[in-house]
């Protein structure tokens, strides 16, 4: 559980923080909350697409016993971007976009390590869903070697819709899965590409796999049949960078 010192609470303080453009990582709202300020808050939450949960008051009081008025928000440590704004900027620079989409990668250190590799190896951004993704914590930033302060991260309501948008915009969709029969060295990765990586326990969802133009795997010869997701991301990014440099 995040600490009280990391959050703001109270209806008016949270509303004013949102209106001032402060990036909100997440929001807890007490069940049954009503009133004019509550409705004003929810207008702002929906306007800026802020992730929120309706929870029992006990959940909020695990963090603070102060006069929270049924509302608790955490400020984000980074400023998220929107994929529909980021992609045109990449094309305008005359570059072939390389985007990483993470489906259910929730470990903060894995996430930080993926961002570090993505930044080092020429990716343009990472897309994550609002729900089921790693929180941007101090540990994530440390593991990224600070890359999270500048590397574009797009947190979108629907990862499926985001990948659909990327596909419609001309990006080839590559799904990384051990069930594929095609090695990454055989996949064409030179043009505009989005690479999907899934959580180690669940893999990539069926909806996202259905959008893939091609699935690929990392060939392995040892006794263990899977890699840590951040290691797999590094290998995939290196192969993409290698192909693009030839």
C-alpha positions in Angstrom: 0.0 0.0 0.0 1.3 3.4 -0.9 2.0 5.9 1.9 -0.1 8.9 3.0 2.9 11.2 2.1 2.5 10.1 -1.5 -1.1 11.2 -1.9 -3.6 14.1 -1.7 -7.0 13.8 -0.1 -10.3 15.7 0.2 -12.8 16.6 -2.5 -11.7 20.2 -3.2 -7.9 19.6 -3.1 -8.2 16.7 -5.6 -10.5 18.7 -7.9 -8.1 21.6 -7.9 -5.1 19.3 -8.5 -6.8 17.9 -11.6 -7.8 21.3 -12.9 -4.2 22.5 -12.4 -3.0 19.8 -14.7 -1.3 17.6 -12.1 -0.9 14.1 -13.4 -3.0 11.7 -11.3 -1.8 8.1 -11.2 -5.0 6.7 -9.6 -8.0 7.7 -7.5 -10.0 6.0 -4.8 -13.6 7.2 -4.2 -15.7 6.0 -1.3 -18.8 3.9 -2.0 -22.0 5.9 -1.8 -20.4 9.3 -2.0 -22.8 12.0 -3.2 -23.2 15.8 -3.4 -22.2 18.7 -5.7 -18.5 18.4 -5.2 -18.6 14.7 -5.9 -20.3 15.3 -9.2 -17.8 18.1 -10.0 -15.0 15.6 -9.3 -16.4 12.9 -11.5 -16.8 15.4 -14.4 -13.1 16.2 -14.2 -12.2 12.5 -13.8 -14.1 11.6 -17.0 -12.8 14.7 -18.8 -9.2 13.7 -18.3 -9.7 9.9 -18.4 -8.3 9.4 -14.9 -8.3 5.8 -13.6 -10.5 5.5 -10.5 -12.0 2.8 -8.2 -15.1 2.9 -6.0 -14.1 1.3 -2.7 -15.3 0.9 0.9 -14.2 3.6 3.3 -11.9 1.1 5.1 -9.7 0.9 2.0 -9.1 4.6 2.1 -8.5 4.6 5.9 -5.7 2.0 5.4 -3.8 5.0 4.0 -5.1 8.0 6.0 -7.3 8.7 8.9 -7.4 12.4 8.2 -10.5 14.2 6.8 -10.3 12.6 3.4 -14.0 13.2 2.6 -14.1 9.9 0.8 -11.5 10.8 -1.9 -7.8 9.8 -2.1 -5.5 10.5 -5.1 -1.9 9.7 -5.9 0.1 12.1 -8.1 1.9 10.4 -10.9 5.7 10.5 -10.8 5.7 10.9 -14.6 3.6 12.6 -17.2 1.8 10.1 -19.4 1.4 10.7 -23.2 -1.4 9.8 -25.6 -0.6 7.4 -28.4 -2.7 9.3 -30.9 -0.6 12.4 -30.2 2.8 10.5 -30.1 2.5 8.6 -33.3 2.1 11.6 -35.7 5.1 13.2 -34.1 7.2 10.1 -34.9 6.1 10.1 -38.5 6.7 13.8 -38.8 10.4 13.2 -37.9 10.6 10.8 -40.9 11.2 7.8 -38.7 9.6 4.3 -38.7 7.8 4.0 -35.4 8.9 1.2 -33.0 6.3 0.9 -30.2 6.2 -1.7 -27.4 2.7 -2.7 -26.1 2.7 -4.4 -22.7 -0.2 -6.6 -21.9 -0.5 -7.2 -18.1 3.1 -6.6 -17.2 2.6 -5.6 -13.5 6.0 -6.0 -11.9 7.5 -2.6 -11.4 11.1 -3.7 -11.8 10.4 -5.6 -15.0 8.6 -2.5 -16.3 11.5 -0.2 -15.4 14.0 -2.6 -17.1 11.9 -2.7 -20.3 11.7 1.1 -20.4 15.5 1.2 -20.0 16.1 -1.3 -22.9 13.5 0.5 -25.1 15.2 3.8 -24.6 18.7 2.4 -25.2 17.7 0.4 -28.4 15.7 3.0 -30.3 12.0 2.4 -29.4 9.8 5.5 -29.6 7.3 4.7 -26.8 5.5 2.1 -24.7 1.8 1.6 -24.4 0.2 0.1 -21.3 -3.5 -0.3 -20.2 -4.9 1.6 -17.3 -5.8 -1.6 -15.5 -3.4 -4.5 -14.8 -0.2 -2.6 -15.4 2.8 -1.8 -13.2 2.5 1.4 -11.2 5.1 4.1 -11.8 6.9 3.9 -8.5 10.3 5.1 -7.3 11.5 1.5 -7.8 10.3 1.5 -11.5 12.1 4.8 -12.1 15.3 3.5 -10.4 15.3 0.3 -12.5 14.8 2.3 -15.6 18.0 4.3 -14.8 15.9 7.4 -14.9 14.6 6.8 -18.4 11.0 7.0 -17.2 11.5 10.7 -16.7 11.8 11.3 -20.4 10.8 8.2 -22.3 7.2 8.3 -23.7 4.8 6.1 -21.8 1.2 6.0 -23.0 -1.4 4.8 -20.5 -4.6 4.0 -22.5 -8.1 2.9 -21.4 -8.0 0.0 -23.9 -4.8 -1.7 -25.1 -6.8 -3.5 -27.8 -8.1 -0.2 -29.2 -4.7 1.3 -29.0 -3.2 -1.6 -31.0 -6.1 -1.4 -33.5 -5.2 2.3 -34.0 -1.5 1.5 -34.5 -2.4 -1.2 -37.0 -4.8 1.1 -38.9 -2.0 3.7 -39.0 0.3 1.4 -40.9 2.3 -0.4 -38.1 2.9 -4.1 -38.4 1.7 -5.9 -35.3 4.2 -8.5 -33.9 3.2 -10.7 -31.0 6.0 -12.3 -29.0 4.9 -15.7 -27.8 6.7 -19.0 -27.2 3.9 -20.8 -29.0 5.0 -19.3 -32.4 6.9 -21.3 -34.9 8.8 -18.3 -36.3 12.1 -17.2 -34.8 12.6 -13.4 -34.3 15.5 -13.4 -36.7 13.0 -14.4 -39.5 10.5 -11.6 -38.8 10.7 -8.4 -40.8 11.2 -5.7 -38.2 12.5 -2.8 -40.3 9.3 -0.8 -41.0 6.8 0.7 -38.6 6.2 -1.9 -35.9 4.4 -2.5 -32.7 5.7 -5.4 -30.6 3.3 -6.9 -28.0 4.7 -8.6 -24.9 2.5 -10.3 -22.3 2.8 -11.2 -18.7 4.9 -14.2 -17.8 2.0 -16.1 -16.3 -0.8 -15.3 -18.7 0.9 -14.3 -21.9 -0.9 -12.1 -24.5 -4.7 -12.0 -24.5 -6.7 -13.6 -27.3 -8.0 -10.2 -28.5 -4.5 -8.9 -29.0 -3.2 -12.1 -30.6 -6.1 -11.8 -33.1 -4.7 -8.4 -34.1 -1.2 -9.7 -34.8 0.1 -9.8 -38.3 2.8 -12.2 -37.2 3.8 -14.0 -34.0 7.4 -14.7 -33.2 9.4 -16.5 -30.6 12.9 -16.3 -29.1 14.6 -19.7 -29.8 15.8 -21.4 -26.6 17.8 -24.6 -26.2 18.0 -25.0 -22.4 15.8 -26.8 -19.9 13.8 -23.7 -18.9 11.3 -22.9 -21.6 10.6 -19.2 -20.7 12.4 -15.9 -20.1 11.8 -13.1 -17.8 9.7 -10.6 -19.7 12.2 -7.8 -19.4 15.0 -10.0 -20.7 12.7 -11.1 -23.6 12.0 -7.4 -24.4 15.7 -6.7 -24.5 16.3 -9.5 -27.0 13.4 -8.5 -29.2 14.5 -4.8 -29.2 18.1 -5.8 -30.0 17.0 -7.9 -33.0 14.8 -5.0 -34.2 17.7 -2.5 -33.8 20.1 -5.0 -35.6 17.8 -5.4 -38.6 17.2 -1.7 -38.9 21.0 -1.0 -38.9 21.7 -3.4 -41.8 
